[in-house]
Amino acid sequence: MAKCILCETDVTGVGRCDYCGLHVIHDLGDEKRIIEKQADDHRMKILSRIKAFGVKAYQYEIKEDDLDKKEHYITVLPVGENFEDEVTWSNQFGNAVKFDLGCAEVDLQLYIETMNNERISFSATLEPPRIDGHWYLGLKLNKNLNLEIYLGNKDNHTKVDDLKIPINHLGFNN
Ligand SMILES: [Zn+2]
């Protein structure tokens, strides 16, 4: 089975990669450099449509004996042309949301903010980190366009290594 040279997704047959939509997917030996250049260009095209990654969070306020639930969209990772080696942590998220430490897993409502100011939602499920106090959300986008997600802090966290993001909603697979 061939792998997509950009995102490393297994690809059957010829055509476009199901995940990132890249056309040329097979390594043709001498033409490898050309294919890699195409992959780099394609990656940049995808990134140029993404403004940032963020998370939807809720803030609770007690108002006249009622619990008022407010939705917030919090930008965590602005996307540029360069890939960072470091995880980008959001301070806001930990301050805005306190999790129930008894829960078995945490469902995060993440989104891609596009250059057209649309939000494309996707989710991730993580184990809660075993720490007291506030949790923070860390994100890192890898060169293969998979997302690393961290919950906790720099020293103590749970993580998802290779979450696939909804690239197909950015208009590359049609
Ligand atoms: Zn691909």
Residues whose N, C-alpha, C, O or C-beta is under 5 A from the ligand:
A	BS01	ZN	C4 L6 C7 T9 C17 Y19 C20 G21 L22
